Amino acid sequence: MVLLSKATTEQYSYIKNYMPTAFSSTIPIVDLSKPDAKTLIVKACEEFGFFKVINHGVPIEAISQLESEAFKFFSMPLNEKEKAGPPKPFGYGSKKIGHNGDVGWVEYLLLNTNQEHNFSFYGKNAEKFRCLLNSYMSSVRKMACEILELMAEGLKIQQKNVFSKLLMDKQSDSVFRVNHYPACPELAVNGQNLIGFGEHTDPQIISLLRSNNTSGLQIFLRDGNWISVPPDHKSFFINVGDSLQVMTNGRFRSVRHRVLANGFKSRLSMIYFGGPPLSEKIAPLPSLMKGKESLYKEFTWFEYKNSTYGSRLADNRLGHFERIVA
């Protein structure tokens, strides 16, 4: 993405009356190598819908190599990047997020994790990019399944793979996204707060995110405040998604989050969105109900995805599927 003029940046979205937030030290940290990981995961999902994991098992070298290749891609001329195809929904996109008017100071590459990709646009390094990407996605999916199984144990669900089996299914509708937020020097001068990616929740079961050491990510707390997440390029951040909120009957809450553009440094994030098969029925798990009424109507993942196409980023997309409990 090229640096844009003032006239062009005015086409983007800003946060009005924004009060700067300090980096928060309250974000839960889970060491996946420790025996208390399952307890801490459940607590974090209940209180924040978000946590950081360390000792995650994904080789730092694999992370660094893929990040390097991603930066090379985004530094290519626009006409070369556009050969990756318009995002329908997969491919290269810039500025526009979705189909309903949301925009952000971002360019991205969105990929389906269950198909081979044609990276011929990447030239002589296409095969290297493909191998690094496949290896990374495999490692991150393995971590996602480990976290979901620890989660099931922490919830005392007898079927340990009740969540993870949905990601391991050959028909799993998981996606991988690489976001690039170029530095915007105009912000550093004017002290404005340009939206890189507007506030939203993730619709899938679980999201695993990592980024370089550039700030910008913020999460929304239940007390009504936004907090900034300290960047940590060696760790992963985990988001509870809408589908997991439904499956736990609201015990876990999908976390609302956003990204602000940085005036000095570019930010690159890589996110694995673990989704179920399209035909999978999403509903509260009977083992977690214990006589409670369901807060949600049953729906398939396909139905939920279809419903999101008509929404804006900040909408409560679960609203269509909530039951009114007397």
JOKA-V178502 format. One record per residue. N is the residue number from 1. SS is DSSP state (alpha for helix, beta for strand, coil for the rest). PSI is psi in whole degrees, -180 to 180 (NA if undefined). D_LAST is the distance of its C-alpha to the last C-alpha in Angstrom with 1 decimal. Layout:
n,ss,psi,d_last
N,SS,PSI,D_LAST
N,SS,PSI,D_LAST
This chain:
n,ss,psi,d_last
1,coil,130,51.2
2,coil,157,53.9
3,coil,136,53.6
4,coil,152,52.5
5,coil,169,53.9
6,alpha,-40,52.2
7,alpha,-35,51.9
8,alpha,-40,50.0
9,alpha,-24,47.7
10,coil,-15,46.6
11,coil,-9,44.9
12,coil,-179,42.5
13,coil,144,39.4
14,beta,158,39.6
15,coil,120,37.2
16,coil,148,37.7
17,coil,40,38.1
18,coil,129,37.9
19,coil,121,38.6
20,coil,140,40.3
21,coil,143,38.5
22,coil,157,40.4
23,beta,137,40.3
24,coil,139,37.8
25,coil,6,39.0
26,coil,-5,35.5
27,coil,127,34.7
28,coil,142,34.5
29,beta,128,37.6
30,beta,122,37.5
31,beta,109,40.9
32,coil,-12,40.4
33,coil,-5,43.6
34,coil,149,42.2
35,coil,-21,40.5
36,coil,8,37.6
37,alpha,-43,36.6
38,alpha,-37,33.6
39,alpha,-43,32.2
40,alpha,-35,32.9
41,alpha,-48,31.3
42,alpha,-44,28.0
43,alpha,-43,28.1
44,alpha,-39,29.1
45,alpha,-32,26.3
46,alpha,-41,23.7
47,alpha,-35,25.3
48,coil,-32,27.0
49,coil,21,26.3
50,beta,141,30.1
51,beta,165,33.2
52,beta,140,37.0
53,beta,140,38.9
54,beta,166,42.5
55,coil,51,44.9
56,coil,-13,43.1
57,coil,-5,46.1
58,coil,120,46.5
59,coil,132,50.2
60,alpha,-35,50.8
61,alpha,-42,53.7
62,alpha,-39,51.4
63,alpha,-49,49.1
64,alpha,-41,52.1
65,alpha,-44,53.8
66,alpha,-40,50.8
67,alpha,-43,50.1
68,alpha,-44,53.8
69,alpha,-36,53.8
70,alpha,-43,50.6
71,alpha,-38,52.4
72,alpha,-41,55.4
73,alpha,-49,53.3
74,alpha,-15,51.8
75,coil,-5,55.3
76,coil,157,56.6
77,coil,149,57.4
78,alpha,-42,54.5
79,alpha,-26,56.2
80,alpha,-42,56.4
81,alpha,-36,52.8
82,alpha,-14,51.7
83,alpha,-16,53.4
84,alpha,-6,50.4
85,coil,147,48.8
86,beta,148,46.2
87,coil,92,42.6
88,coil,63,41.4
89,coil,-10,39.3
90,coil,148,41.9
91,beta,-163,45.0
92,beta,135,46.2
93,beta,161,44.4
94,beta,134,44.9
95,beta,-58,43.0
96,beta,133,40.4
97,beta,108,37.2
98,coil,-167,35.3
99,coil,6,35.7
100,coil,31,33.9
101,coil,-5,36.1
102,beta,136,35.5
103,beta,157,38.8
104,beta,160,40.0
105,beta,73,43.3
106,beta,150,43.2
107,beta,153,45.0
108,beta,164,43.7
109,beta,119,44.4
110,beta,128,41.6
111,beta,144,42.4
112,beta,131,40.9
113,coil,-11,41.5
114,coil,25,42.2
115,coil,154,45.2
116,coil,138,48.7
117,coil,145,49.3
118,coil,106,52.4
119,coil,32,53.6
120,alpha,-27,56.9
121,alpha,-17,56.2
122,alpha,0,56.6
123,alpha,-144,60.3
124,alpha,-17,62.3
125,alpha,13,59.5
126,alpha,-45,57.0
127,alpha,-37,57.3
128,alpha,-44,57.0
129,alpha,-44,53.8
130,alpha,-45,52.4
131,alpha,-44,53.4
132,alpha,-41,52.0
133,alpha,-46,48.7
134,alpha,-40,48.3
135,alpha,-43,49.3
136,alpha,-47,46.8
137,alpha,-36,43.9
138,alpha,-43,44.7
139,alpha,-41,44.8
140,alpha,-37,41.6
141,alpha,-39,39.7
142,alpha,-43,41.1
143,alpha,-42,39.8
144,alpha,-43,36.3
145,alpha,-39,36.3
146,alpha,-45,37.6
147,alpha,-43,34.8
148,alpha,-33,32.1
149,alpha,-36,33.6
150,alpha,-38,33.8
151,alpha,-47,30.2
152,alpha,-42,29.4
153,alpha,-44,31.6
154,alpha,-30,30.0
155,coil,0,26.6
156,coil,39,28.4
157,coil,128,27.8
158,coil,-39,30.6
159,coil,98,31.2
160,coil,-32,32.9
161,coil,22,33.2
162,coil,-33,29.6
163,coil,-46,29.5
164,alpha,-29,33.3
165,alpha,-25,34.1
166,alpha,-31,32.3
167,alpha,-30,34.8
168,alpha,-17,37.7
169,coil,139,37.0
170,coil,-24,39.9
171,coil,10,37.4
172,beta,132,35.5
173,coil,60,34.7
174,coil,150,35.7
175,beta,160,37.5
176,beta,133,39.9
177,beta,135,40.3
178,beta,119,43.1
179,beta,136,42.6
180,beta,122,45.6
181,beta,101,45.3
182,coil,152,48.8
183,coil,146,50.0
184,coil,89,49.9
185,alpha,-29,52.8
186,alpha,-33,51.8
187,alpha,-41,48.8
188,alpha,-31,51.1
189,alpha,-43,53.2
190,alpha,-9,50.6
191,coil,29,47.8
192,coil,169,45.2
193,coil,85,42.0
194,beta,134,42.0
195,beta,123,39.0
196,beta,-47,40.1
197,beta,120,36.8
198,beta,165,33.8
199,beta,141,30.5
200,beta,169,28.3
201,coil,158,26.6
202,coil,134,28.2
203,coil,-20,26.5
204,coil,-165,28.2
205,coil,-50,27.7
206,beta,147,30.1
207,beta,138,32.8
208,beta,117,36.1
209,beta,141,38.0
210,beta,157,41.4
211,beta,172,43.6
212,coil,-175,47.0
213,coil,38,47.6
214,coil,133,46.5
215,coil,171,43.5
216,coil,-32,40.8
217,beta,134,37.6
218,beta,148,34.8
219,beta,155,31.2
220,beta,126,28.3
221,coil,163,26.9
222,coil,-18,23.5
223,coil,4,25.4
224,coil,8,26.0
225,coil,147,29.7
226,beta,140,31.7
227,beta,147,34.2
228,beta,138,37.3
229,coil,121,37.9
230,coil,128,41.5
231,coil,147,43.1
232,coil,99,44.5
233,coil,-10,46.3
234,coil,-10,46.7
235,coil,172,43.1
236,beta,148,39.9
237,beta,136,36.6
238,beta,129,33.5
239,beta,133,30.3
240,beta,133,26.9
241,coil,169,26.0
242,alpha,-41,22.8
243,alpha,-38,23.2
244,alpha,-34,23.5
245,alpha,-44,20.4
246,alpha,-45,18.5
247,alpha,-26,20.6
248,coil,10,19.7
249,coil,40,16.0
250,coil,-1,16.4
251,coil,-42,18.6
252,coil,144,21.5
253,coil,132,21.2
254,coil,135,23.6
255,coil,132,26.0
256,coil,131,26.8
257,beta,166,30.6
258,beta,169,33.6
259,beta,131,37.3
260,beta,143,39.8
261,coil,154,43.3
262,coil,137,46.2
263,coil,-13,49.2
264,coil,-36,51.7
265,coil,150,50.8
266,coil,152,49.2
267,beta,135,46.2
268,beta,126,45.7
269,beta,149,42.6
270,beta,123,42.1
271,beta,129,38.6
272,beta,119,37.7
273,beta,108,34.3
274,beta,111,33.3
275,coil,158,31.5
276,coil,172,30.7
277,beta,154,32.4
278,coil,-32,31.3
279,coil,-4,30.2
280,coil,133,28.2
281,beta,127,24.6
282,beta,121,22.3
283,coil,161,19.1
284,coil,138,18.0
285,coil,130,20.8
286,alpha,-35,20.1
287,alpha,-16,22.3
288,alpha,-2,20.0
289,alpha,-51,16.7
290,coil,53,17.8
291,coil,-5,14.9
292,coil,155,12.3
293,coil,145,9.8
294,coil,133,11.5
295,coil,-9,10.7
296,beta,147,13.3
297,coil,148,14.8
298,coil,141,18.2
299,beta,161,21.2
300,beta,158,24.8
301,alpha,-35,26.7
302,alpha,-43,28.7
303,alpha,-39,25.7
304,alpha,-44,24.5
305,alpha,-44,28.0
306,alpha,-38,28.4
307,alpha,-28,25.4
308,alpha,-21,26.8
309,coil,-25,30.1
310,coil,12,28.7
311,coil,164,27.3
312,coil,164,29.0
313,coil,-46,29.4
314,coil,-4,27.1
315,coil,152,24.2
316,coil,95,20.8
317,alpha,-15,21.6
318,alpha,-12,18.6
319,alpha,-35,16.5
320,alpha,-20,17.3
321,alpha,8,15.8
322,beta,141,12.5
323,coil,146,9.4
324,coil,106,6.4
325,coil,126,3.8
326,coil,NA,0.0
